[in-house]
Amino acid sequence: RSENSQTRVQVRELNQRDAEYLISCFPKVVKAIKNREQLEIRNLLIGYLLYTTGLRASELLSLNWGSFRYNRQGHLYADVIGKGNKPRTIPIKEETMELLFKYRNSLGESVKIDPEDSSPLFYALYNKLEPNKDKKRLTYPSLYKIVKEAVHLAGKNAKVSPHWFRHTFVTTLLENDVPLAIVKDWAGHSDISTTNIYLERINQDNTHIHLQKVNLFK
């Protein structure tokens, strides 16, 4: 479906409180005993990245360690290849960065940023990795299962999927007055009219607030 299919009747997003609670359930769905700590940290990082970057599921799963870099001011960014092979750069929040490094440490991986490292950020952890063996990149069905099990555990809307976090991210940015053009670039929308759909709905939802500011009776 086109991202334009989101309507006022069916809004596929979460409010901030529900999003944060749902993400807290991501580590709790781990059932494995082996590599349990690493899996829990991995799942939590997945939730953080979905919520704080607005990445599409395919973009998240395509992340390599080399996708991350520091800018000239020392802030961490992720370079992403989105729809239509269009590159974009997304800033990484400090909380997400700290969890990213914690995840790498838990795996015994280097936290030194290396643009040449093409190894997948998220890979299968249920089997012990053999030396010099390629890491099997995490698949969409695995990601979908993590989200769905967390949704069930949290008792939230059963229709919630990974993409709901993307919608939540865009709406939250606009509600916090991040300029429309910047949100468009971060989200990787091909046209600003797609981003504007979110803004129009936010403005529609706030009409009552504006009305209350007007004194219609003298």
C-alpha positions as CSV (number, residue, x, y, z in Angstrom):
1,R,0.0,0.0,0.0
2,S,1.0,3.6,-0.6
3,E,1.9,5.6,2.5
4,N,-0.8,7.9,1.3
5,S,-3.4,5.3,2.2
6,Q,-3.3,6.3,5.9
7,T,-6.6,8.1,6.6
8,R,-8.3,9.8,9.4
9,V,-10.5,6.7,9.8
10,Q,-7.6,4.3,10.2
11,V,-4.5,5.8,11.7
12,R,-1.7,3.3,11.8
13,E,0.4,4.8,14.6
14,L,0.8,4.8,18.4
15,N,0.8,7.6,20.9
16,Q,4.2,8.1,22.6
17,R,3.2,6.4,25.9
18,D,2.0,3.3,24.1
19,A,5.1,3.2,21.8
20,E,7.5,3.4,24.8
21,Y,5.6,0.7,26.7
22,L,5.5,-1.6,23.7
23,I,9.2,-1.2,23.1
24,S,9.8,-2.1,26.7
25,C,8.2,-5.5,25.9
26,F,10.6,-6.3,23.0
27,P,13.2,-7.9,25.3
28,K,10.6,-9.8,27.3
29,V,9.6,-11.9,24.3
30,V,12.9,-13.7,24.3
31,K,12.4,-17.4,25.2
32,A,15.9,-18.8,24.5
33,I,18.3,-19.5,27.3
34,K,21.3,-19.4,25.0
35,N,22.5,-15.9,24.2
36,R,19.6,-14.6,26.2
37,E,21.2,-11.3,27.3
38,Q,22.4,-10.5,23.7
39,L,18.9,-11.3,22.3
40,E,17.2,-9.1,24.9
41,I,19.6,-6.1,24.1
42,R,19.2,-6.7,20.4
43,N,15.4,-6.7,20.6
44,L,15.4,-3.5,22.6
45,L,17.8,-1.8,20.1
46,I,15.4,-2.8,17.3
47,G,12.6,-1.1,19.1
48,Y,14.6,2.0,19.7
49,L,15.7,2.2,16.1
50,L,12.2,1.7,14.8
51,Y,10.8,4.4,17.1
52,T,13.6,7.0,17.0
53,T,14.6,6.9,13.3
54,G,11.5,6.1,11.3
55,L,13.3,3.5,9.3
56,R,11.3,1.2,7.1
57,A,11.7,-2.5,8.1
58,S,13.7,-3.3,5.0
59,E,16.1,-0.3,5.8
60,L,16.5,-1.5,9.4
61,L,17.4,-5.0,8.4
62,S,19.8,-3.7,5.8
63,L,21.9,-1.8,8.3
64,N,25.5,-2.7,8.5
65,W,28.0,-1.7,11.2
66,G,29.6,0.5,8.5
67,S,26.3,2.3,8.0
68,F,27.1,4.4,11.1
69,R,29.4,7.4,11.1
70,Y,30.2,10.5,13.1
71,N,29.7,14.0,11.5
72,R,32.2,16.8,11.9
73,Q,30.5,17.9,15.2
74,G,30.9,14.3,16.6
75,H,27.3,13.3,16.4
76,L,26.4,9.8,15.2
77,Y,24.4,9.3,12.0
78,A,23.2,6.4,10.0
79,D,23.5,6.3,6.2
80,V,20.5,4.5,4.7
81,I,19.6,3.4,1.2
82,G,15.8,3.8,0.9
83,K,13.2,3.3,-1.7
84,G,14.4,3.7,-5.3
85,N,18.0,3.3,-4.1
86,K,17.8,6.9,-2.7
87,P,20.4,7.6,0.0
88,R,19.6,9.6,3.1
89,T,21.2,10.3,6.4
90,I,19.4,10.0,9.8
91,P,20.7,11.4,13.1
92,I,20.9,8.9,16.0
93,K,19.6,9.9,19.4
94,E,22.0,9.6,22.3
95,E,19.8,7.0,24.1
96,T,19.8,4.8,20.9
97,M,23.6,5.3,20.4
98,E,24.3,4.1,24.0
99,L,22.1,1.0,23.4
100,L,23.8,0.4,20.1
101,F,27.3,0.3,21.7
102,K,25.9,-1.9,24.5
103,Y,24.6,-4.3,22.0
104,R,28.0,-4.4,20.2
105,N,29.8,-5.0,23.5
106,S,27.4,-7.8,24.5
107,L,28.4,-9.6,21.2
108,G,32.1,-9.0,21.8
109,E,32.2,-6.8,18.7
110,S,34.2,-3.6,18.3
111,V,32.4,-0.3,19.0
112,K,34.9,1.5,16.9
113,I,33.0,3.1,14.0
114,D,34.3,1.6,10.7
115,P,32.7,2.7,7.4
116,E,34.3,-0.2,5.7
117,D,32.6,-2.8,7.9
118,S,29.8,-4.4,5.7
119,S,28.8,-7.0,8.3
120,P,25.1,-6.9,9.2
121,L,24.1,-5.1,12.3
122,F,21.4,-7.6,13.2
123,Y,22.0,-11.3,12.6
124,A,20.8,-14.6,13.9
125,L,22.0,-15.3,17.4
126,Y,20.4,-18.6,18.2
127,N,23.3,-20.7,17.0
128,K,26.9,-20.1,18.0
129,L,28.7,-18.2,15.4
130,E,31.6,-20.1,13.9
131,P,34.9,-18.3,13.3
132,N,35.1,-16.8,9.8
133,K,31.5,-17.8,9.0
134,D,29.2,-15.3,7.4
135,K,26.6,-13.8,9.7
136,K,23.1,-14.6,8.6
137,R,21.2,-11.3,8.4
138,L,18.0,-11.1,10.5
139,T,14.9,-11.6,8.2
140,Y,11.6,-9.7,8.0
141,P,9.6,-12.6,9.4
142,S,11.9,-12.7,12.5
143,L,11.4,-8.9,13.0
144,Y,7.7,-9.2,12.4
145,K,7.5,-12.0,15.0
146,I,9.3,-9.9,17.6
147,V,6.9,-7.0,17.1
148,K,3.8,-9.2,17.1
149,E,4.8,-11.1,20.3
150,A,5.6,-7.8,22.0
151,V,2.2,-6.4,20.9
152,H,0.5,-9.5,22.4
153,L,2.4,-9.2,25.6
154,A,1.7,-5.5,25.9
155,G,-2.0,-6.0,25.2
156,K,-2.0,-3.5,22.4
157,N,-3.8,-3.3,19.1
158,A,-3.2,-6.6,17.3
159,K,-2.9,-4.9,14.0
160,V,0.4,-3.1,15.1
161,S,3.3,-3.9,12.7
162,P,6.8,-2.6,12.4
163,H,5.6,0.1,10.1
164,W,3.5,1.7,12.8
165,F,6.6,3.0,14.4
166,R,7.5,4.8,11.2
167,H,4.2,6.6,11.2
168,T,4.6,7.4,14.9
169,F,8.0,8.8,14.3
170,V,6.8,11.2,11.6
171,T,3.8,12.4,13.6
172,T,5.9,12.9,16.8
173,L,8.4,15.0,14.9
174,L,5.7,17.2,13.4
175,E,3.9,17.6,16.7
176,N,7.2,18.9,18.2
177,D,7.5,21.5,15.4
178,V,10.3,19.9,13.4
179,P,10.1,21.6,10.0
180,L,8.2,19.8,7.3
181,A,11.1,19.7,4.9
182,I,13.4,18.1,7.5
183,V,10.9,15.5,8.4
184,K,10.5,14.7,4.7
185,D,14.2,14.1,4.4
186,W,14.5,12.0,7.5
187,A,11.6,9.8,6.6
188,G,12.8,9.5,3.0
189,H,9.4,10.5,1.5
190,S,9.7,11.0,-2.3
191,D,7.3,13.9,-2.2
192,I,6.6,16.5,0.5
193,S,2.9,16.0,-0.1
194,T,3.2,12.6,1.7
195,T,4.7,14.3,4.7
196,N,2.0,17.0,4.6
197,I,-0.7,14.4,5.0
198,Y,0.5,13.8,8.6
199,L,0.6,17.6,9.2
200,E,-2.9,18.1,7.9
201,R,-4.2,15.3,10.2
202,I,-2.4,16.9,13.2
203,N,-3.9,20.3,12.4
204,Q,-7.3,18.7,12.1
205,D,-7.0,17.0,15.5
206,N,-6.0,20.3,17.1
207,T,-8.9,22.3,15.7
208,H,-10.8,22.1,19.0
209,I,-7.8,23.5,20.9
210,H,-7.6,26.5,18.5
211,L,-11.4,27.1,18.8
212,Q,-11.2,27.3,22.6
213,K,-8.7,30.2,22.3
214,V,-11.3,32.3,20.5
215,N,-13.8,34.3,22.5
216,L,-17.0,34.2,20.4
217,F,-19.3,35.6,23.1
218,K,-18.8,39.2,24.3
